[in-house]
């Protein structure tokens, strides 16, 4: 048992050296390492609670998403039944209805029901792997066609929307000039955004809270004012409020140009009034449409809407060619800039809401690091003094093992790119206490075997052997607890669990394997006949 | 280098079994008291589990807490909980969820920030946490689930490694520790946050760590001393592992106390919870986990593998009969 083969000695020492090497970049001042590329010297990642910064959890509004999806199906159905250019291809439909989950309509000519169904069929696809279609199509009472969004279809839509939303969020953060943000999809309807270094995410939240769906629509001038005030508009029109909540406009249901035809948006100033505006530039298709519509509509007004609210509704004085337009609407420089960023990054395919925010200022973070480090060092010193007093030389070995353990934890975390959080520091302190446990068990066992009258070699041998089952079982319970914390926990619990698990696993190595190596080499050299422990 | 002293003298022979009855009464009282505190007083729930907003405000100068309270109340954002936090110019401010609409929560943060900075120039919001109702419910469910699964998982592991009586003993002592530590949070009104859950999970892993070491020794002794009655055998096992229990828990206590005193106030719930848990876990692994084995019927035959004809094998341990 005590003979420790050469290859094992080499492997153990090599492991220790690598562990310490990996920990050095974190512990030694940056100036020393700055000459090396970061891949050679990875430093441990500090969590936002230590580095300062903002953690935002964004959640998609599933009901809103469902409504959007069904609304877009309503438009698709209308277009599909209209068919190709020319009226001979039309399928006449009526009584188009929309529920939370489905669109239904009557086919006026019963002989065309199958044709209608056929057209819709080509519009639905199989939802990935589920074997379901994205939409169910059925015919009720011989002429009513009902198109229902399936759960699989909705899930797929949600998944695609979230992937799209993540990209938009990424572009917006880029435009905002934040450095090194982390953006991760979580679950089926959430996005985690972590931005280090900021302590007031107010503007950021506003930026991400905007869907930024830009639409230009013609204004309907002929309407009954009393009806419109009640929210009722003539057929083909709808009532939309102003963004500043002052009044409303009645606009066409048909969108003239939308944000997806946008090429660029910039904050600028109006040449006459000098007030902040957003200047936009459409792509060539958008520019063509814009020029055609403004040519046909000289003297009329069009409304510029963002997220279903009117910003302004200017009169078309002359045809606008070149596809450039100016959005005004009581902006400040900041809010105009925000809208420009939002428009440039594209509309969010789905509305997002901040459901959790955790922000820590860099000052508090630095203070936590300082206090955590002091507590860690004091814990180490106290425990070390205690071990030396109780176990003498063997306590010293345990101490070396504990220090190596802390270094290796830091090394592994740096290497794997894991994040050290404040609870993680607490986990490290706890590991210091728990890591000596293995050595305590071994030492106590050796003492006991000596008392039973065994000779030194046999006592050492039995000490290590008998103690290791208990050490193993005891550590497994801690690893189980750690793994569960990591799986079910969030934020601080996970940060704690990571360090705890790594610490327990490495402590088995430092306290059992490495200590045994030192003891066996010491015994081979000294061959003591007496051991005081 | 020689050891300076021995914390526990060699060959102790303390009759722990004699105090079994007082221990049972003590445990029962602690559990009852904790349950009463939990149900009567309840927890000081943090925003993690009930939703709402929590700020850590740092002012340039100390101000009377009532003045700050009046300023925050004037915003009409609901009942504010304001406490001093580490220093006389640092406060923790907690506000409930806005009724009805979660989406307002985020906007209200900016409102509070603006009001505090306007009233106290140079003031800083060092940390801000807002949690919506839905997220806080999920965090609560996940936390409870993690605790439950941890207790069951670890007990199953003990059953698998030892015998079912040991698994049950472990489970009962875990429930015992958990209730009393929850009672500790209820009595002290330390904010019950995610950090508190981390403390409870640590306690579960840690208290069992102790229990396993003791069980391991009981198993060994059961194999070794086949003729010994169960009660003296348990006593012997406690005494044999006593110095280890004291030494390890001493080391852990020393490490954690430092963290409680010097560590950042924002993880006080975690460190204080672990500190209390270490103490109660040590007690329960000596008294609760161990002595439960007697009524559960662990005896000299528990670890003797059966021959194919159903009769126990002869002594199997190489150390059987070693000098005591």
Interface residues (C-beta under 8 A of the other chain):
Chain A: X49 X57 X59 X199 X200 X202 X205 X209 X353 X354 X355 X356 X357 X358 X359 X360 X361 X363 X364 X367 X368 X371 X372 X374 X375 X378 X379 X382 X383 X386 X387 X388 X389 X390 X391 X392 X393 X395 X396 X422 X423 X425 X426 X429 X430 X432 X433 X434 X436 X437 X440 X441 X444 X447 X448 X451 X452 X453 X466 X469 X470 X473 X474 X475 X476 X477 X478 X480 X481 X482 X484 X485 X487 X488 X489 X490 X491 X492 X493 X496 X497 X500 X532 X533
Chain B: X1 X2 X3 X4 X5 X6 X7 X10 X11 X56 X58 X102 X103 X105 X106 X109 X110 X113 X124 X125 X126 X127 X128 X129 X130 X131 X132 X134 X135 X139 X142 X143 X145 X146 X149 X150 X153 X154 X157 X158 X161 X193 X194 X195 X197 X198 X201 X202 X204 X205 X206 X208 X209 X210 X212 X213 X216 X217 X220 X240 X241 X243 X244 X247 X248 X250 X251 X252 X253 X254 X255 X256 X258 X259 X262 X263 X264 X266 X267 X270 X271 X274 X322 X323 X324
